[in-house]
Amino acid sequence: MKYFVILQHIMKKYKFIIALGSNSHQQQLIGMACDELERLVPGISFTQMLWTDPINMQSTKFLNSIAWGETSMLLNELQPLLKQLERNLGDTPELRSQGIVRIDLDLLLFDRQQLHQQDWQRPYIKQLLKEVGESLFL
């Protein structure tokens, strides 16, 4: 029975949506983040890139995208990997306090659980989610 539970966990796939954003070396860092996410989660898909004005901060424009797919990782496995990827790409609390966001990777959806509730209301997120399609939410 124990092996069945382990096998069931390995075979289970969880749907996810990740919001990507950067206001520093935007195209380069979003590109690097996409490359790393493709290594972490084979078969991941990405929306178009969208330039947006900053929200609640003084900054250059942000470049944003959304990634989506399925993974056998659990939420408590995927989230730390995203935060580690941010650090690997040079994002730090010190830079953020100066209004510099090298890369931001926010998990918006994991297995029907919506996270970062305020992000779902942002116009650019709504626009990019149209590319993802409603099938991901079912």
Secondary structure, 3 states (H helix, E strand, C coil): CHHHHHHHHHHCCEEEEEEEEECCCHHHHHHHHHHHHHHHCCCCEECCCEEECCCCCCCCCEEEEEEEEEECCCHHHHHHHHHHHHHHCCCCHHHHHCCCCCCEEEEEEECCEECCHHHHHCHHHHHHHHHHCHHHHC
